[in-house]
């Protein structure tokens, strides 16, 4: 039989051994993988199962942007691809400790029709095998032999009518597809509603989130993904195979795992040139498609993901494909190439009025500490905490070179090496300064405070890190928050119930970035983190903080109150395994109206009560901001009052002498503006005090340049 074979070599990535850092992929995050959607990771989730706290649920999603009405060739997992979930659980071993591998196969049950489902048969019916390695990928054992993938949710006639599968509903198919491996893992592979929610259009329109003109829109609304869901005993994932009941406390470091996912293809793909002679000799197999290609060579990683949005919004375009080719264990050795994108992140340039902050008005509430405690600057190019390196103040802390200081204070001019870099690359240890400011003396962030996180696992790079000992927050609890660990920090700082410095179970300690729950608003959390919220939580307060004053300053409140205005998924999550929302059917008509939201200015001046309720904070009785700052000839005080009161707003010098009365009147509830003249002030620092009914409620620091 004559068969011409022409060279169609698909070298996805170089085969040379390159040791450079890696990042997490997401929706169409890199040029090469955007052309290979079947192998594209979209998101990874890892959380302690809320309804079964002895188990961990891990979700790896692939194939972004699936339109439900994608016929006749509906989206699914690809053949000739290795989908893998990787777990690191031991700092003493190099590389992965546990690997789950999935490979998929498709069967054509009825080659006579163009419909995907007809008269009880599927085209193409998808099955999978799952293999498990407990020695880091050296040896694999098949633990699921014939796993079933539900057909696409085409519509009610295909799923429920006699001309289709005659099944009660699509959720029945999901439940039938859930299986248990011979080693005890619960498994589901199939289509689901994309659980990620984000205004993609706004974010990538030069940071227009929340949008300045139009209302925000969930860019993944009514779209599906292909999901692999595992539920695994904590004793299987723990390095010594101990149950969670054996943990010494809820921050036990022996229960930390790192989770990442990948997709790999064989190095070479050969396409067949089919001629008439070959066609005449074909003997079709009705159960299989014609295969016009041949895959050869070693397996090459083409996509990976751990922490959300890393490759999308931190790694520059020119390095995104390289990042996808690397494993997390190469990240730390490639720190010179990728480290600066975390030490001095591009996003921070748009949160700095001295850089490009004015060009991105949506990020106006997000302003990084440039003179925290009068000594530490975390703007791009500043020193951060590097001035403390080698001093007696860091002895015994995580910044001590004898502990982790070589990682966390690597060089001058790397300000975010102490917060953003470890969040993505090592996790955070339960050591000073990485404890809440509760219990710390004012102005001393290096002191011991209240423990609230320990997911430190420094032998790999970009992964989700989860401390499996942290109890899950019930989803139906009034304390549950999509702000994850940010909410836990606020609660630990301000709720009197958590005022001591012992390890306590604060709600949402199990939230992102300690693992990742489906409900976590990771876009908002990561933007707040770039805006310095983690630094503030440990006592490196914002620049308008006055020593021994309240750390709850306008700048802190601005960051906490920031939102993209897309704050939850477009469909409800299930309360039990596999937790994901049912995929949208092809017959669904998506309402693409904008998500209800308010402008950034309104959200930050006019809706504080709602913001504070969501953060477990009491709404302020009176709230003021001043602009511009430094003051000019014509400056403005904007203040909001929630009930009728006598308001006095006055200007003082640094010695406490009153210089001017800017406002002194009785007002009704509402928002007001007051213009004042600062032309007669000499250069220096001043304070504006805001009093309600004779009691000072707020102090603003202003500068005359």
C-alpha positions as CSV (number, residue, x, y, z in Angstrom):
1,X,0.0,0.0,0.0
2,X,1.4,3.3,-1.1
3,X,1.5,5.9,1.7
4,X,3.3,9.1,1.3
5,X,4.4,10.7,4.5
6,X,5.5,14.3,4.6
7,X,7.3,16.2,7.3
8,X,4.9,17.8,9.6
9,X,7.1,17.9,12.7
10,X,5.4,19.8,15.5
11,X,8.3,20.6,17.9
12,X,6.2,22.3,20.6
13,X,9.3,23.3,22.5
14,X,13.0,22.8,22.5
15,X,14.3,19.5,23.8
16,X,17.4,20.9,25.4
17,X,17.5,20.9,29.2
18,X,17.0,24.5,30.2
19,X,16.9,25.5,33.9
20,X,14.9,28.6,34.0
21,X,11.9,29.6,36.2
22,X,8.2,28.7,35.6
23,X,4.8,30.2,36.1
24,X,1.2,29.2,36.1
25,X,-0.7,29.2,32.8
26,X,-4.3,30.2,32.5
27,X,-6.9,31.1,29.8
28,X,-5.0,31.5,26.5
29,X,-2.0,32.8,28.4
30,X,0.9,32.1,26.0
31,X,1.2,32.4,22.2
32,X,2.0,28.7,21.4
33,X,-0.5,27.1,23.7
34,X,-3.3,29.5,22.5
35,X,-3.0,27.5,19.2
36,X,-3.4,24.2,21.1
37,X,-6.4,24.6,23.3
38,X,-6.9,20.9,24.0
39,X,-3.6,20.9,26.0
40,X,-4.1,24.3,27.6
41,X,-4.4,24.5,31.4
42,X,-6.9,27.1,32.6
43,X,-7.0,26.8,36.4
44,X,-6.0,24.6,39.3
45,X,-7.9,24.4,42.6
46,X,-6.9,22.6,45.9
47,X,-9.0,22.8,49.0
48,X,-10.0,20.8,52.0
49,X,-13.4,19.3,51.2
50,X,-16.1,21.2,53.1
51,X,-18.4,18.2,53.4
52,X,-15.7,15.6,54.0
53,X,-12.8,17.3,55.9
54,X,-10.6,14.2,55.9
55,X,-10.1,14.6,52.2
56,X,-8.6,17.2,49.8
57,X,-10.2,18.1,46.5
58,X,-8.0,18.9,43.6
59,X,-9.4,20.3,40.3
60,X,-7.4,20.8,37.1
61,X,-9.2,22.5,34.2
62,X,-8.3,22.5,30.6
63,X,-9.6,23.7,27.1
64,X,-10.6,27.3,27.7
65,X,-13.6,29.3,26.4
66,X,-15.8,26.4,25.4
67,X,-19.0,27.6,23.8
68,X,-21.8,25.3,24.9
69,X,-23.3,25.3,21.4
70,X,-20.0,24.1,19.8
71,X,-21.4,21.4,17.5
72,X,-21.0,19.3,15.5
73,X,-17.5,18.8,17.1
74,X,-18.0,19.6,20.7
75,X,-15.1,20.3,23.0
76,X,-13.5,17.5,25.0
77,X,-10.2,16.3,26.3
78,X,-7.7,15.5,23.6
79,X,-6.3,12.1,22.6
80,X,-2.5,11.8,22.4
81,X,-2.1,14.2,25.4
82,X,-0.9,13.4,28.9
83,X,-2.8,15.4,31.5
84,X,-1.1,15.3,34.9
85,X,-1.7,16.5,38.4
86,X,1.5,16.8,40.4
87,X,1.9,16.9,44.2
88,X,5.0,17.9,46.2
89,X,4.7,17.0,49.9
90,X,8.3,16.7,51.2
91,X,11.0,19.4,51.4
92,X,13.6,16.6,51.7
93,X,12.9,15.1,48.2
94,X,13.6,16.7,44.8
95,X,10.7,17.2,42.4
96,X,7.2,15.6,42.6
97,X,6.3,13.0,45.2
98,X,2.9,12.0,43.8
99,X,1.7,12.2,40.1
100,X,-1.8,11.4,38.7
101,X,-1.8,10.9,34.9
102,X,-4.9,10.8,32.7
103,X,-5.1,9.7,29.0
104,X,-8.3,9.8,27.0
105,X,-9.7,7.8,24.1
106,X,-12.7,8.4,21.9
107,X,-15.0,5.8,20.3
108,X,-17.4,6.4,17.4
109,X,-20.6,4.5,18.3
110,X,-22.6,5.4,15.2
111,X,-20.6,6.5,12.1
112,X,-23.7,7.0,10.0
113,X,-24.9,10.3,11.6
114,X,-23.5,13.8,11.9
115,X,-25.3,14.2,15.3
116,X,-23.1,13.8,18.4
117,X,-25.9,11.9,20.1
118,X,-28.7,10.0,18.4
119,X,-30.9,7.0,19.5
120,X,-28.8,6.2,22.6
121,X,-25.4,6.3,20.9
122,X,-22.6,8.9,21.2
123,X,-20.1,10.3,18.8
124,X,-17.5,10.5,20.1
125,X,-17.8,8.6,23.4
126,X,-14.8,9.4,25.6
127,X,-13.2,7.2,28.2
128,X,-10.0,7.5,30.2
129,X,-7.5,5.6,32.2
130,X,-5.9,7.1,35.4
131,X,-2.5,6.1,36.6
132,X,-0.9,7.0,39.9
133,X,2.8,7.3,40.8
134,X,3.9,7.4,44.4
135,X,7.6,7.8,43.6
136,X,7.6,11.1,41.8
137,X,6.8,9.7,38.3
138,X,9.3,6.9,38.1
139,X,6.7,4.1,38.2
140,X,3.0,4.3,37.4
141,X,0.1,2.0,38.3
142,X,-3.2,2.1,36.5
143,X,-5.9,2.7,39.1
144,X,-8.9,3.5,36.9
145,X,-9.2,1.4,33.7
146,X,-12.3,2.6,31.9
147,X,-13.4,5.9,33.4
148,X,-16.4,7.4,31.6
149,X,-16.6,11.0,30.5
150,X,-20.2,12.3,30.2
151,X,-21.1,13.5,26.7
152,X,-21.3,17.2,26.1
153,X,-24.5,18.9,27.4
154,X,-25.9,19.4,23.9
155,X,-29.4,20.2,25.0
156,X,-32.6,18.5,26.3
157,X,-33.5,16.5,23.2
158,X,-30.0,15.0,23.0
159,X,-29.8,14.3,26.8
160,X,-33.4,13.5,28.0
161,X,-35.6,12.6,25.0
162,X,-36.1,9.2,23.5
163,X,-34.3,10.3,20.3
164,X,-31.2,11.0,22.5
165,X,-29.9,9.3,25.6
166,X,-33.3,9.2,27.4
167,X,-31.7,10.2,30.6
168,X,-33.6,12.2,33.3
169,X,-31.2,15.1,33.2
170,X,-27.6,16.0,32.7
171,X,-26.7,15.8,36.4
172,X,-27.7,12.2,36.3
173,X,-24.9,11.7,33.7
174,X,-22.4,13.6,36.0
175,X,-23.3,11.3,38.9
176,X,-22.9,8.2,36.9
177,X,-19.5,9.3,35.7
178,X,-18.1,9.7,39.2
179,X,-16.0,6.7,40.0
180,X,-13.7,5.4,42.8
181,X,-10.2,4.2,41.9
182,X,-8.8,0.9,43.2
183,X,-6.6,3.0,45.5
184,X,-9.5,5.0,47.0
185,X,-9.5,8.3,45.1
186,X,-12.9,9.6,44.0
187,X,-12.6,10.8,40.4
188,X,-14.7,12.8,37.9
189,X,-13.6,13.8,34.4
190,X,-16.0,15.9,32.2
191,X,-17.3,19.2,31.1
192,X,-18.3,21.9,33.7
193,X,-19.1,25.6,33.8
194,X,-15.9,27.5,34.0
195,X,-15.6,28.4,37.7
196,X,-13.2,31.3,37.2
197,X,-14.8,34.7,37.1
198,X,-13.0,37.8,35.9
199,X,-13.6,40.8,33.7
200,X,-11.1,39.7,31.1
201,X,-12.1,42.5,28.7
202,X,-11.5,45.2,31.4
203,X,-8.3,43.7,32.9
204,X,-6.5,43.4,29.5
205,X,-7.7,46.8,28.3
206,X,-4.7,48.3,30.1
207,X,-6.1,47.6,33.6
208,X,-9.6,49.0,33.1
209,X,-11.1,47.1,36.0
210,X,-13.5,48.2,37.3
211,X,-14.4,49.7,33.9
212,X,-14.5,53.5,33.8
213,X,-17.3,53.8,31.2
214,X,-19.2,50.5,30.8
215,X,-20.3,48.1,33.5
216,X,-18.0,45.2,34.2
217,X,-18.7,41.8,32.5
218,X,-17.6,38.3,33.5
219,X,-15.6,37.4,30.4
220,X,-16.1,33.7,31.1
221,X,-19.9,33.9,31.6
222,X,-21.8,31.0,30.1
223,X,-18.5,29.2,29.0
224,X,-17.4,25.7,29.9
225,X,-14.1,23.9,30.5
226,X,-13.0,20.3,30.7
227,X,-12.4,19.3,34.3
228,X,-10.4,16.6,36.1
229,X,-11.6,16.4,39.7
230,X,-9.9,14.3,42.4
231,X,-10.8,13.8,46.0
232,X,-7.9,12.2,48.0
233,X,-7.5,11.2,51.6
234,X,-5.2,13.6,53.5
235,X,-3.3,10.5,54.7
236,X,-2.5,9.7,51.1
237,X,-1.1,13.1,50.4
238,X,0.7,13.7,53.7
239,X,4.4,12.9,53.4
240,X,4.3,10.3,56.2
241,X,0.8,9.1,55.4
242,X,-0.6,10.4,58.6
243,X,-4.3,11.4,59.0
244,X,-5.2,15.0,59.7
245,X,-6.1,14.0,63.3
246,X,-2.4,13.5,64.0
247,X,-1.5,17.1,63.2
248,X,0.1,19.0,66.1
249,X,-2.0,22.1,65.3
250,X,-3.9,23.7,62.5
251,X,-0.7,25.1,61.0
252,X,1.4,22.0,61.3
253,X,4.2,22.4,58.6
254,X,4.2,18.6,58.0
255,X,0.8,18.9,56.3
256,X,1.8,21.4,53.6
257,X,1.5,20.2,49.9
258,X,2.2,21.9,46.6
259,X,-0.1,21.3,43.7
260,X,0.4,22.0,40.0
261,X,-1.0,20.6,36.7
262,X,0.5,20.1,33.3
263,X,-0.2,18.8,29.8
264,X,2.3,17.1,27.5
265,X,2.5,16.0,23.9
266,X,4.9,13.8,22.0
267,X,7.7,15.7,20.3
268,X,6.8,14.8,16.7
269,X,3.6,14.6,14.8
270,X,3.6,13.2,11.3
271,X,0.6,13.8,9.0
272,X,-0.2,11.2,6.3
273,X,-0.6,12.2,2.7
274,X,-3.6,10.1,1.6
275,X,-3.8,9.2,-2.1
276,X,-6.4,7.3,-4.1
277,X,-4.6,4.0,-3.9
278,X,-4.6,4.2,-0.1
279,X,-8.2,5.1,0.1
280,X,-9.2,2.1,-2.0
281,X,-7.6,-0.3,0.4
282,X,-9.1,1.2,3.5
283,X,-11.1,-1.1,5.7
284,X,-12.9,1.3,8.0
285,X,-13.4,0.5,11.7
286,X,-16.8,1.9,12.6
287,X,-15.7,2.3,16.2
288,X,-12.8,4.6,15.4
289,X,-12.2,7.7,13.4
290,X,-9.7,7.6,10.5
291,X,-6.3,8.5,12.0
292,X,-4.4,10.7,9.6
293,X,-1.5,11.3,12.0
294,X,1.3,9.5,13.9
295,X,2.8,10.8,17.1
296,X,6.4,9.9,17.9
297,X,9.2,10.8,20.3
298,X,9.5,11.7,24.0
299,X,6.8,13.6,25.8
300,X,7.3,17.3,26.0
301,X,5.4,19.6,28.5
302,X,3.5,22.2,26.6
303,X,1.4,23.8,29.4
304,X,1.4,24.1,33.1
305,X,-0.4,25.9,35.9
306,X,-0.1,26.4,39.7
307,X,-0.9,29.9,41.0
308,X,-3.6,31.7,39.0
309,X,-2.8,34.5,36.6
310,X,1.0,34.2,36.9
311,X,1.8,33.6,33.3
312,X,-1.1,35.8,32.2
313,X,-0.3,39.0,34.1
314,X,3.2,38.7,35.6
315,X,5.4,37.0,32.9
316,X,5.9,39.2,29.9
317,X,4.8,38.0,26.5
318,X,8.3,37.2,25.2
319,X,8.9,34.6,28.0
320,X,5.4,33.0,28.2
321,X,6.1,30.0,26.0
322,X,9.4,29.3,27.8
323,X,7.6,29.5,31.2
324,X,5.1,26.8,30.0
325,X,8.0,24.5,29.1
326,X,9.5,24.5,32.6
327,X,8.6,22.7,35.8
328,X,8.2,24.6,39.1
329,X,11.4,22.9,40.4
330,X,13.3,24.9,37.8
331,X,11.9,28.2,39.1
332,X,14.3,28.8,41.9
333,X,17.4,28.1,39.7
334,X,16.0,30.6,37.1
335,X,15.4,33.4,39.6
336,X,17.8,35.8,37.7
337,X,15.6,35.5,34.6
338,X,12.1,35.7,36.1
339,X,12.7,37.0,39.7
340,X,12.5,40.7,38.9
341,X,9.0,40.3,37.5
342,X,8.0,39.5,41.0
343,X,10.4,41.8,42.9
344,X,9.3,44.8,40.7
345,X,6.0,43.7,39.1
346,X,4.8,45.6,36.1
347,X,1.3,46.0,37.7
348,X,2.9,48.0,40.5
349,X,3.8,50.7,38.0
350,X,0.1,51.4,37.5
351,X,-0.4,51.7,41.2
352,X,2.2,54.4,41.6
353,X,1.4,58.0,41.0
354,X,5.1,58.7,40.4
355,X,5.1,56.1,37.6
356,X,2.1,55.4,35.5
357,X,-0.7,55.4,38.1
358,X,-2.4,58.3,36.5
359,X,-2.8,56.4,33.3
360,X,-4.8,53.6,34.9
361,X,-7.6,55.3,36.9
362,X,-9.3,52.0,37.8
363,X,-6.3,51.2,40.1
364,X,-6.5,54.5,42.0
365,X,-7.5,52.8,45.3
366,X,-4.4,50.6,45.0
367,X,-1.5,52.6,46.2
368,X,1.6,50.7,47.5
369,X,3.5,51.7,50.6
370,X,6.4,53.9,49.6
371,X,7.3,55.2,53.1
372,X,5.8,52.7,55.5
373,X,6.5,53.5,59.1
374,X,8.6,56.4,57.7
375,X,11.4,54.0,56.7
376,X,10.4,51.3,54.2
377,X,9.5,51.8,50.5
378,X,8.0,49.0,48.4
379,X,7.5,50.9,45.1
380,X,9.4,49.5,42.1
381,X,13.1,50.1,42.5
382,X,12.9,50.9,46.2
383,X,14.7,48.9,48.9
384,X,11.8,47.2,50.7
385,X,13.2,45.7,53.9
386,X,16.7,45.2,52.5
387,X,18.1,47.8,54.9
388,X,17.5,45.3,57.7
389,X,19.6,42.5,56.1
390,X,22.2,41.3,58.5
391,X,21.0,43.4,61.4
392,X,20.2,42.2,64.8
393,X,16.5,43.0,64.2
394,X,16.1,40.1,61.8
395,X,17.8,37.5,63.9
396,X,15.5,34.6,64.5
397,X,13.0,35.8,61.9
398,X,12.3,34.4,58.4
399,X,14.5,37.3,57.1
400,X,17.6,35.9,58.9
401,X,20.2,34.6,56.4
402,X,20.6,31.6,58.7
403,X,16.9,30.8,58.1
404,X,15.3,32.0,54.8
405,X,16.9,35.5,54.4
406,X,18.9,34.4,51.3
407,X,15.6,33.8,49.5
408,X,13.5,36.6,51.0
409,X,16.1,39.5,51.0
410,X,18.2,38.6,47.9
411,X,19.4,42.1,46.8
412,X,18.8,45.8,47.1
413,X,16.2,47.1,44.7
414,X,14.0,44.0,45.0
415,X,11.2,45.4,47.2
416,X,8.6,42.7,46.8
417,X,10.9,39.8,47.5
418,X,9.4,39.7,51.0
419,X,5.7,39.3,50.0
420,X,4.8,38.7,46.3
421,X,7.8,36.4,45.5
422,X,7.2,34.0,48.4
423,X,3.5,33.9,47.9
424,X,4.1,32.5,44.4
425,X,7.3,30.6,44.9
426,X,7.9,29.2,48.4
427,X,4.8,29.8,50.4
428,X,4.8,31.7,53.7
429,X,6.2,30.3,57.0
430,X,4.7,30.8,60.5
431,X,7.6,33.0,61.5
432,X,8.0,36.7,62.2
433,X,7.5,38.9,60.3
434,X,4.8,36.8,58.6
435,X,2.3,37.0,61.4
436,X,-0.6,39.4,61.9
437,X,0.2,42.7,63.6
438,X,-2.1,41.6,66.5
439,X,0.2,41.6,69.5
440,X,3.1,43.4,67.8
441,X,4.3,46.7,69.3
442,X,3.3,49.7,67.1
443,X,5.9,50.3,64.4
444,X,7.7,46.9,64.9
445,X,6.6,44.5,62.1
446,X,9.6,42.2,62.9
447,X,8.1,41.2,66.3
448,X,6.1,38.0,66.8
449,X,2.4,38.4,66.2
450,X,-0.7,36.3,65.6
451,X,-0.1,33.2,63.4
452,X,-2.5,32.9,60.5
453,X,-0.6,31.1,57.7
454,X,2.0,28.4,57.3
455,X,2.2,26.9,53.8
456,X,5.9,27.1,53.4
457,X,7.4,24.5,51.0
458,X,10.5,26.1,49.4
459,X,11.8,23.3,47.2
460,X,9.7,24.2,44.2
461,X,8.5,27.3,42.5
462,X,5.1,28.3,41.2
463,X,2.5,25.9,42.8
464,X,-0.7,26.2,44.8
465,X,0.4,25.5,48.4
466,X,-2.1,24.2,50.9
467,X,-1.7,23.4,54.6
468,X,-4.1,20.5,54.8
469,X,-4.4,20.8,58.6
470,X,-6.3,24.1,58.4
471,X,-10.0,23.4,58.9
472,X,-12.4,24.3,56.1
473,X,-14.7,27.3,56.5
474,X,-18.3,26.1,56.0
475,X,-19.7,27.5,52.8
476,X,-23.0,28.3,54.3
477,X,-21.4,30.2,57.2
478,X,-22.0,33.9,57.6
479,X,-18.3,34.3,58.0
480,X,-17.4,32.7,54.7
481,X,-15.8,35.2,52.3
482,X,-14.5,35.0,48.7
483,X,-11.6,37.3,49.9
484,X,-9.9,34.2,51.4
485,X,-6.8,34.8,53.4
486,X,-7.3,38.6,53.1
487,X,-10.5,38.3,55.0
488,X,-8.9,36.0,57.6
489,X,-6.2,38.7,58.1
490,X,-8.8,41.4,58.6
491,X,-10.8,39.3,61.0
492,X,-7.6,38.3,62.9
493,X,-6.6,42.0,63.2
494,X,-9.9,43.6,64.2
495,X,-12.3,41.0,65.7
496,X,-11.9,40.9,69.5
497,X,-12.5,37.2,69.4
498,X,-9.1,36.7,67.9
499,X,-7.1,39.3,70.0
500,X,-4.6,36.9,71.6
501,X,-1.5,35.7,69.8
502,X,-2.2,31.9,70.0
503,X,-2.9,29.9,66.9
504,X,-6.7,30.1,66.4
505,X,-9.0,28.9,63.7
506,X,-9.9,32.2,62.0
507,X,-12.6,31.8,59.3
508,X,-11.2,31.7,55.8
509,X,-7.6,30.7,56.8
510,X,-8.3,27.9,54.2
511,X,-8.8,30.4,51.4
512,X,-6.5,31.6,48.7
513,X,-3.5,31.9,48.7
514,X,-3.5,29.0,51.2
515,X,-4.8,26.6,48.5
516,X,-7.6,27.9,46.3
517,X,-11.3,27.4,46.8
518,X,-13.8,27.6,43.9
519,X,-15.4,30.7,45.4
520,X,-12.2,32.7,46.0
521,X,-12.0,36.0,44.1
522,X,-8.4,35.5,43.1
523,X,-8.2,38.4,40.7
524,X,-9.2,40.9,43.4
525,X,-7.0,39.2,46.0
526,X,-3.9,39.3,43.8
527,X,-4.5,42.9,42.8
528,X,-4.9,43.8,46.5
529,X,-1.7,41.9,47.2
530,X,0.2,43.9,44.5
531,X,-1.3,46.9,46.3
532,X,0.6,45.9,49.5
533,X,-2.3,44.4,51.5
534,X,-0.1,41.6,52.8
535,X,2.6,44.0,54.0
536,X,-0.1,46.0,55.9
537,X,-1.4,42.8,57.5
538,X,1.9,42.1,59.2
539,X,2.4,45.7,60.4
540,X,4.0,47.5,57.5
541,X,1.1,50.0,57.4
542,X,0.2,52.4,54.6
543,X,1.9,55.7,54.3
544,X,-0.9,57.7,56.0
545,X,-0.5,55.7,59.2
546,X,0.5,57.8,62.3
547,X,2.5,56.0,64.9
548,X,0.3,54.8,67.8
549,X,-2.7,55.8,65.7
550,X,-5.3,53.5,64.1
551,X,-3.9,51.4,61.2
552,X,-7.3,51.5,59.6
553,X,-6.4,54.6,57.5
554,X,-8.0,55.8,54.2
555,X,-5.3,54.2,52.1
556,X,-5.9,50.8,53.8
557,X,-9.6,51.1,53.4
558,X,-9.2,52.0,49.7
559,X,-7.2,48.8,49.1
560,X,-9.7,46.7,51.1
561,X,-12.6,48.3,49.4
562,X,-11.2,47.8,45.9
563,X,-13.1,45.4,43.6
564,X,-13.2,44.6,39.9
565,X,-17.0,44.4,40.4
566,X,-17.1,40.8,39.1
567,X,-17.1,39.0,42.5
568,X,-18.7,35.6,42.0
569,X,-19.3,32.8,39.5
570,X,-22.1,33.0,37.0
571,X,-23.6,29.7,38.3
572,X,-23.9,28.1,41.7
573,X,-21.4,25.5,42.8
574,X,-22.6,22.1,44.0
575,X,-22.3,21.4,47.7
576,X,-20.9,17.9,47.1
577,X,-18.3,16.3,44.9
578,X,-17.4,17.3,42.1
579,X,-18.5,20.7,43.4
580,X,-18.3,22.4,40.0
581,X,-21.4,23.9,38.5
582,X,-23.3,21.9,35.8
583,X,-22.0,22.8,32.3
584,X,-24.1,25.2,30.2
585,X,-26.2,23.3,27.6
586,X,-26.0,24.2,23.9
587,X,-29.6,25.2,24.0
588,X,-28.9,27.9,26.7
589,X,-29.3,31.5,25.7
590,X,-26.7,33.5,27.6
591,X,-27.7,36.8,29.1
592,X,-24.6,38.8,28.2
593,X,-25.8,42.0,30.0
594,X,-23.1,43.6,32.1
595,X,-22.7,42.5,35.7
596,X,-24.2,45.0,38.1
597,X,-21.6,47.2,39.6
598,X,-20.6,50.8,40.5
599,X,-17.8,53.0,39.3
600,X,-14.5,52.9,41.3
601,X,-15.1,56.3,42.8
602,X,-18.6,55.5,43.9
603,X,-17.5,52.2,45.4
604,X,-14.8,53.8,47.4
605,X,-16.6,56.9,48.7
606,X,-20.3,56.0,48.5
607,X,-20.6,52.4,49.6
608,X,-18.4,51.9,52.6
609,X,-21.1,50.3,54.7
610,X,-21.4,47.4,52.2
611,X,-17.7,47.1,51.9
612,X,-17.1,46.9,55.6
613,X,-19.9,44.5,56.2
614,X,-18.2,42.2,53.7
615,X,-14.9,42.6,55.6
616,X,-16.4,42.2,59.1
617,X,-15.5,45.8,59.8
618,X,-17.8,48.4,61.4
619,X,-18.8,51.1,58.9
620,X,-17.1,54.5,59.7
621,X,-19.4,57.2,61.1
622,X,-17.6,59.8,59.0
623,X,-15.1,59.3,56.2
624,X,-12.9,61.9,54.3
625,X,-10.3,62.0,51.6
626,X,-8.3,64.9,50.3
627,X,-6.9,65.6,46.9
628,X,-4.5,66.4,45.5
629,X,-1.8,65.4,47.9
630,X,0.7,67.1,48.0
631,X,-1.7,70.1,48.4
632,X,-1.8,72.9,45.9
633,X,-3.4,76.3,45.8
634,X,-6.9,74.8,45.3
635,X,-7.3,71.5,47.1
636,X,-10.4,69.5,47.9
637,X,-11.8,67.7,51.0
638,X,-14.4,65.1,50.1
639,X,-16.3,63.7,53.1
640,X,-19.2,61.4,53.7
641,X,-21.5,61.4,56.8
642,X,-23.9,58.5,57.5
643,X,-26.1,60.4,59.9
644,X,-26.8,64.1,60.8
645,X,-24.0,65.5,62.9
646,X,-21.8,68.5,63.7
647,X,-18.7,68.2,61.5
648,X,-15.4,70.0,62.1
649,X,-12.5,69.5,59.8
650,X,-9.3,71.4,60.7
651,X,-5.7,71.7,59.5
652,X,-2.8,71.2,62.1
653,X,0.9,71.4,61.9
654,X,3.2,68.6,63.2
655,X,3.3,70.2,66.6
656,X,-0.5,70.0,66.9
657,X,-1.3,73.7,66.4
658,X,-4.5,74.4,64.6
659,X,-3.9,76.5,61.5
660,X,-7.2,76.5,59.7
661,X,-10.8,75.4,60.1
662,X,-11.8,73.9,56.8
663,X,-15.4,72.8,57.7
664,X,-17.5,73.6,60.8
665,X,-21.2,73.0,60.3
666,X,-24.1,70.7,60.9
667,X,-24.8,68.4,58.0
668,X,-27.4,65.8,56.9
669,X,-26.4,62.3,55.8
670,X,-24.6,62.5,52.4
671,X,-21.4,63.2,50.6
672,X,-19.8,66.7,50.5
673,X,-17.0,68.5,48.8
674,X,-15.1,71.5,50.4
675,X,-12.4,73.5,48.5
676,X,-9.6,75.0,50.5
677,X,-6.5,77.1,49.7
678,X,-3.1,75.7,50.6
679,X,-1.0,78.4,48.9
680,X,0.0,80.1,52.2
681,X,1.5,76.9,53.7
682,X,5.3,76.4,53.8
683,X,6.8,73.1,52.7
684,X,6.3,70.3,55.2
685,X,3.9,67.8,56.7
686,X,0.5,68.7,58.0
687,X,-2.5,66.8,59.4
688,X,-6.2,67.2,58.7
689,X,-8.4,66.1,61.6
690,X,-12.0,65.1,61.1
691,X,-14.3,65.4,64.1
692,X,-17.9,64.4,64.5
693,X,-19.9,66.0,67.3
694,X,-16.6,67.0,68.9
695,X,-14.9,63.6,68.7
696,X,-12.0,63.2,66.3
697,X,-12.8,60.2,64.0
698,X,-10.1,60.5,61.4
699,X,-6.6,62.0,60.8
700,X,-5.2,62.6,57.3
701,X,-1.6,63.2,56.6
702,X,-0.9,65.8,53.9
703,X,2.2,67.3,52.4
704,X,3.0,70.8,51.0
705,X,5.8,70.3,48.4
